[in-house]
Amino acid sequence: MARIDLDVNGKLHTIDVDADMPLLYALRNELSLNNPHFGCGLAQCGACTVHVDGQAVRSCMTPVSAVGNSKVVTLAGLGTPEKPHPVQKAFVEEQVPQCGYCLNGWIMTAAAFLERTKKPSDAQIREALSGLKCRCGTHMGILRAVKRAATMMG
């Protein structure tokens, strides 16, 4: 067991866990955060995506000990119902959600991408989101929402 300090959504937490525990399990089981989600457990679907120092990271394959002093942001820390992040707002405006299980990955990946890529092309958006999975088939709505968010962000 290791004592690990985590800065999650602007709050410092100390947990005693196996250092090799996936960050996803620490967030869900130790900190009781209900997203990110467990999807595939192999970093292939994206449902577990969080930001670590602004980068989109698949938390199911990231050992909690690898996070160190980094700032972790989950979907709950990205925005609030009163002041949603532009990507969250665009997903609502484009009426993207169906089952919603995968949205954590799409929103977190898109938000990190749009922070570093202003005015992306459709091809750049598709490339940034490649590897994410949505079984409901809302891909076209997702692309519209990310394009809308890009215009909101600059």
C-alpha positions as CSV (number, residue, x, y, z in Angstrom):
1,M,0.0,0.0,0.0
2,A,1.1,3.5,-0.7
3,R,-0.1,6.9,0.5
4,I,-0.9,8.9,-2.6
5,D,-1.9,12.6,-2.7
6,L,-4.3,13.4,-5.6
7,D,-5.4,16.9,-6.7
8,V,-8.8,16.1,-8.3
9,N,-11.1,18.9,-9.5
10,G,-9.2,21.4,-7.4
11,K,-9.4,19.4,-4.1
12,L,-6.5,17.6,-2.5
13,H,-7.2,14.0,-1.4
14,T,-4.9,11.5,0.3
15,I,-5.6,7.8,-0.3
16,D,-4.0,4.6,0.8
17,V,-4.0,2.2,-2.2
18,D,-1.8,-0.1,-4.2
19,A,0.5,2.2,-6.2
20,D,-0.3,0.2,-9.4
21,M,-4.1,0.7,-9.0
22,P,-5.5,2.3,-12.1
23,L,-6.4,6.0,-11.6
24,L,-9.9,5.1,-12.7
25,Y,-10.4,2.8,-9.7
26,A,-9.0,5.4,-7.3
27,L,-11.4,8.1,-8.7
28,R,-14.5,5.8,-8.6
29,N,-13.9,3.6,-5.6
30,E,-11.8,5.7,-3.3
31,L,-13.1,9.2,-4.1
32,S,-16.7,8.1,-5.1
33,L,-16.7,10.0,-8.3
34,N,-19.3,8.6,-10.7
35,N,-17.4,9.5,-13.8
36,P,-15.2,8.7,-15.6
37,H,-16.7,5.3,-16.5
38,F,-15.3,1.9,-16.9
39,G,-15.7,0.9,-20.5
40,C,-13.2,-1.6,-21.8
41,G,-10.4,-1.6,-19.3
42,L,-7.9,-1.5,-22.2
43,A,-7.7,2.2,-23.1
44,Q,-9.5,1.5,-26.3
45,C,-13.0,3.1,-25.9
46,G,-12.3,6.4,-24.0
47,A,-15.1,6.2,-21.4
48,C,-12.5,6.6,-18.6
49,T,-10.9,9.7,-20.0
50,V,-9.8,12.4,-17.6
51,H,-7.4,15.4,-17.9
52,V,-4.0,15.2,-16.3
53,D,-2.4,18.6,-16.4
54,G,-4.7,19.4,-19.3
55,Q,-3.9,16.3,-21.4
56,A,-6.7,13.7,-22.1
57,V,-5.6,10.5,-20.4
58,R,-7.2,7.1,-20.3
59,S,-7.5,6.5,-16.6
60,C,-8.1,2.8,-16.8
61,M,-4.5,2.1,-17.8
62,T,-2.8,4.9,-15.8
63,P,-1.4,3.8,-12.5
64,V,-2.5,6.2,-9.7
65,S,1.2,6.5,-8.7
66,A,2.0,7.9,-12.2
67,V,-0.1,11.0,-11.6
68,G,2.2,12.4,-9.0
69,N,1.6,16.1,-8.3
70,S,-0.5,16.6,-11.5
71,K,-3.9,18.2,-11.5
72,V,-6.6,15.7,-12.4
73,V,-9.9,17.0,-13.8
74,T,-12.9,14.8,-14.3
75,L,-16.1,15.7,-16.2
76,A,-17.6,16.9,-13.0
77,G,-14.7,19.4,-12.6
78,L,-14.8,20.6,-16.2
79,G,-17.9,22.8,-15.8
80,T,-21.0,23.1,-13.7
81,P,-24.7,23.0,-14.6
82,E,-24.7,26.8,-14.1
83,K,-21.6,27.4,-16.1
84,P,-20.9,24.5,-18.4
85,H,-17.7,24.1,-20.3
86,P,-18.3,25.1,-24.0
87,V,-18.0,21.5,-25.1
88,Q,-20.6,20.4,-22.5
89,K,-22.9,23.3,-23.6
90,A,-22.5,22.4,-27.3
91,F,-23.3,18.7,-26.6
92,V,-26.6,19.8,-24.9
93,E,-27.4,22.3,-27.7
94,E,-26.8,19.7,-30.4
95,Q,-28.9,17.2,-28.4
96,V,-26.1,14.6,-28.6
97,P,-26.8,12.5,-25.5
98,Q,-28.6,9.2,-25.9
99,C,-27.5,6.6,-23.3
100,G,-24.7,8.9,-22.2
101,Y,-22.3,6.2,-21.1
102,C,-19.5,7.2,-23.5
103,L,-20.0,11.0,-23.3
104,N,-17.3,11.4,-20.6
105,G,-14.7,10.3,-23.1
106,W,-15.9,12.4,-26.0
107,I,-16.3,15.6,-24.0
108,M,-13.0,15.2,-22.1
109,T,-11.1,14.4,-25.2
110,A,-12.7,17.2,-27.2
111,A,-12.1,19.8,-24.5
112,A,-8.4,19.0,-24.2
113,F,-8.1,19.0,-28.0
114,L,-9.9,22.4,-28.4
115,E,-7.7,24.0,-25.7
116,R,-4.6,23.4,-27.9
117,T,-6.2,23.6,-31.4
118,K,-8.1,26.7,-32.3
119,K,-10.4,26.7,-35.3
120,P,-9.8,23.0,-36.2
121,S,-10.8,21.5,-39.5
122,D,-13.3,18.7,-39.7
123,A,-10.4,16.3,-40.5
124,Q,-8.5,17.5,-37.4
125,I,-11.6,17.0,-35.2
126,R,-12.1,13.5,-36.6
127,E,-8.4,12.6,-36.0
128,A,-8.5,14.0,-32.4
129,L,-11.6,11.9,-31.6
130,S,-10.4,8.7,-33.4
131,G,-10.4,5.7,-31.1
132,L,-13.4,6.8,-29.0
133,K,-16.5,4.5,-29.2
134,C,-20.2,5.3,-29.1
135,R,-22.5,2.3,-29.5
136,C,-25.6,4.5,-29.9
137,G,-24.3,5.9,-33.2
138,T,-24.4,9.6,-32.3
139,H,-21.1,10.3,-34.1
140,M,-22.5,13.0,-36.5
141,G,-24.1,14.9,-33.6
142,I,-20.8,14.6,-31.7
143,L,-18.9,16.1,-34.6
144,R,-21.4,19.0,-34.9
145,A,-21.1,19.6,-31.1
146,V,-17.3,19.7,-31.2
147,K,-17.4,22.1,-34.2
148,R,-19.9,24.3,-32.3
149,A,-17.7,24.3,-29.2
150,A,-14.7,25.3,-31.3
151,T,-16.5,28.4,-32.5
152,M,-17.5,29.2,-28.8
153,M,-13.9,28.8,-27.7
154,G,-12.3,31.0,-30.3
